[in-house]
Amino acid sequence: MSWTQPSRPSRRSLLAGAAGVAGAALLTGCSDGGASDADVTIPLERRMRESAVRDSTRLLERYDATTAAHPALAARLAPLRAAVAAHTAALSLTPSATPSPSPSRSGGTGAAAPAASGEPVPPKPEEALSALADAERGLSESRTIDLAGAPGELARLLASVAACGAVHAYLLTSSNPGATS
């Protein structure tokens, strides 16, 4: 009888990876004195924030498409979607209202509805949750990589949002939909 551990990262490995990236960011943060930090940091931070907001907006659209295709998942997805909307607002350069779910809802036929990214929502709820978890995981990994080049406060925000995305991926694929931590 063989037992295998589910393939999900432990909290310790996630923190170790983030610490390694943060350490690399500190080491590469030194300048040669050629350009002032203000000249480089402001445009870089703006570009990074705009990119992060676009990525979060696409993820929100995936949540909306999944909920439209599978209305029975709406209650399970609502708190995760709300967190992604809060991340979008926090990453935004201008304060704005939290994006709300799109008003267009399908009849919930379970047919593959296209996500805003052009990828169809899988017709089975379990597969739709798995696809959403993959999107969360991919964005979390991307944000962890972006930490190396991010200025201080944005790096802290990206680290927090990346960690939250990893938790979302876990919750989306856990067998207990009521689990919250």
C-alpha positions as CSV (number, residue, x, y, z in Angstrom):
1,M,0.0,0.0,0.0
2,S,1.6,3.2,-1.2
3,W,0.6,6.6,0.2
4,T,1.7,9.8,-1.5
5,Q,1.6,13.3,-0.1
6,P,-0.6,15.7,-2.1
7,S,1.6,17.9,-4.3
8,R,1.2,21.3,-2.7
9,P,3.9,23.5,-1.3
10,S,4.2,23.8,2.4
11,R,4.0,27.1,4.1
12,R,7.7,26.7,5.1
13,S,8.7,26.2,1.4
14,L,6.7,29.2,0.3
15,L,8.2,31.4,3.0
16,A,11.7,30.2,2.2
17,G,11.2,30.9,-1.5
18,A,9.9,34.4,-0.8
19,A,12.7,35.1,1.7
20,G,15.3,34.0,-1.0
21,V,13.7,36.3,-3.6
22,A,13.5,39.2,-1.1
23,G,17.2,38.7,-0.2
24,A,18.0,38.8,-3.9
25,A,16.0,42.0,-4.2
26,L,18.0,43.6,-1.4
27,L,21.3,42.6,-3.0
28,T,20.3,44.0,-6.4
29,G,18.8,47.2,-4.9
30,C,22.2,48.8,-4.6
31,S,22.9,51.5,-7.2
32,D,26.2,52.6,-8.8
33,G,25.4,56.3,-8.2
34,G,24.7,57.0,-11.8
35,A,20.9,57.6,-11.6
36,S,19.1,58.8,-8.5
37,D,16.7,56.3,-6.8
38,A,13.8,58.6,-7.5
39,D,14.5,58.7,-11.2
40,V,14.3,54.9,-11.4
41,T,11.8,53.9,-8.7
42,I,8.8,56.0,-9.7
43,P,8.4,54.9,-13.3
44,L,9.3,51.3,-12.4
45,E,6.8,51.2,-9.6
46,R,4.1,52.7,-11.8
47,R,4.7,50.1,-14.5
48,M,4.8,47.2,-12.0
49,R,1.6,48.4,-10.3
50,E,-0.2,48.8,-13.7
51,S,0.9,45.3,-14.7
52,A,-0.2,43.8,-11.4
53,V,-3.6,45.5,-11.7
54,R,-4.1,44.2,-15.2
55,D,-3.2,40.7,-14.0
56,S,-5.6,41.0,-11.0
57,T,-8.4,42.3,-13.3
58,R,-8.0,39.3,-15.6
59,L,-8.2,37.0,-12.6
60,L,-11.4,38.7,-11.5
61,E,-12.8,38.1,-14.9
62,R,-11.9,34.4,-14.6
63,Y,-13.8,34.3,-11.3
64,D,-16.8,36.0,-12.9
65,A,-16.8,33.6,-15.9
66,T,-16.5,30.6,-13.6
67,T,-19.4,31.8,-11.4
68,A,-21.5,32.5,-14.5
69,A,-20.8,29.1,-15.9
70,H,-21.3,27.4,-12.5
71,P,-23.7,29.4,-10.3
72,A,-23.6,26.6,-7.6
73,L,-20.0,27.7,-7.0
74,A,-20.9,31.3,-6.3
75,A,-21.0,31.1,-2.5
76,R,-17.6,29.2,-2.4
77,L,-15.9,31.7,-4.8
78,A,-17.4,34.9,-3.4
79,P,-14.9,35.4,-0.5
80,L,-11.9,34.5,-2.8
81,R,-13.1,36.9,-5.5
82,A,-13.6,39.6,-2.9
83,A,-10.0,39.2,-1.8
84,V,-8.8,39.5,-5.4
85,A,-10.9,42.6,-5.9
86,A,-9.3,44.1,-2.7
87,H,-5.8,43.2,-4.0
88,T,-6.7,45.0,-7.3
89,A,-7.7,48.1,-5.4
90,A,-4.6,48.0,-3.2
91,L,-2.3,47.6,-6.1
92,S,-4.0,50.4,-8.1
93,L,-2.3,53.8,-8.2
94,T,-5.6,55.6,-7.9
95,P,-8.2,54.8,-5.2
96,S,-11.3,53.3,-6.8
97,A,-14.3,51.3,-6.0
98,T,-13.8,47.6,-5.6
99,P,-14.7,45.9,-8.9
100,S,-18.0,44.1,-8.6
101,P,-19.1,40.9,-10.4
102,S,-20.0,41.4,-14.0
103,P,-23.8,41.8,-14.4
104,S,-24.0,39.4,-17.3
105,R,-24.7,35.9,-15.9
106,S,-25.4,32.9,-18.0
107,G,-28.3,30.7,-17.2
108,G,-26.0,28.3,-15.4
109,T,-26.3,25.6,-18.0
110,G,-22.9,24.2,-17.1
111,A,-21.8,24.7,-20.7
112,A,-18.2,25.9,-21.2
113,A,-18.5,29.7,-21.0
114,P,-15.5,31.7,-22.3
115,A,-13.5,33.5,-19.7
116,A,-12.4,37.1,-20.5
117,S,-8.9,35.8,-21.1
118,G,-10.4,33.8,-24.0
119,E,-9.9,30.4,-22.3
120,P,-13.2,28.5,-21.8
121,V,-14.4,27.7,-18.4
122,P,-14.4,23.9,-18.1
123,P,-17.9,22.3,-18.1
124,K,-17.4,20.3,-14.8
125,P,-17.3,22.3,-11.6
126,E,-14.3,20.4,-10.2
127,E,-12.4,21.1,-13.4
128,A,-13.4,24.8,-13.3
129,L,-12.1,25.1,-9.7
130,S,-8.9,23.4,-10.8
131,A,-8.5,25.8,-13.7
132,L,-9.1,28.8,-11.4
133,A,-6.6,27.3,-8.9
134,D,-4.0,27.1,-11.7
135,A,-4.6,30.7,-12.6
136,E,-4.2,31.7,-8.9
137,R,-1.0,29.6,-8.6
138,G,0.5,31.0,-11.8
139,L,-0.2,34.6,-10.8
140,S,1.2,33.9,-7.3
141,E,4.4,32.5,-8.8
142,S,4.7,35.5,-11.2
143,R,4.3,38.0,-8.4
144,T,6.9,36.1,-6.3
145,I,9.4,36.5,-9.2
146,D,8.5,40.2,-9.5
147,L,9.6,40.8,-5.9
148,A,13.2,40.9,-7.0
149,G,12.8,44.1,-9.0
150,A,10.1,45.8,-6.9
151,P,10.7,48.9,-4.8
152,G,10.3,48.4,-1.0
153,E,6.6,49.0,-0.2
154,L,5.4,47.5,-3.5
155,A,7.6,44.4,-2.8
156,R,5.9,43.9,0.5
157,L,2.5,44.3,-1.1
158,L,3.4,41.8,-3.9
159,A,4.7,39.3,-1.3
160,S,1.5,39.5,0.6
161,V,-0.7,39.2,-2.5
162,A,1.4,36.3,-3.8
163,A,1.0,34.5,-0.5
164,C,-2.7,35.0,-0.6
165,G,-2.9,33.7,-4.1
166,A,-1.1,30.5,-3.0
167,V,-3.7,30.1,-0.2
168,H,-6.5,30.6,-2.7
169,A,-5.0,27.9,-5.0
170,Y,-5.0,25.5,-2.0
171,L,-8.5,26.4,-1.0
172,L,-9.8,26.0,-4.5
173,T,-8.4,22.5,-4.7
174,S,-9.0,21.3,-1.1
175,S,-11.7,18.7,-0.5
176,N,-13.3,20.8,2.2
177,P,-14.9,23.9,0.6
178,G,-15.7,25.3,4.0
179,A,-12.1,25.6,5.0
180,T,-11.0,29.2,5.4
181,S,-7.3,29.0,6.3
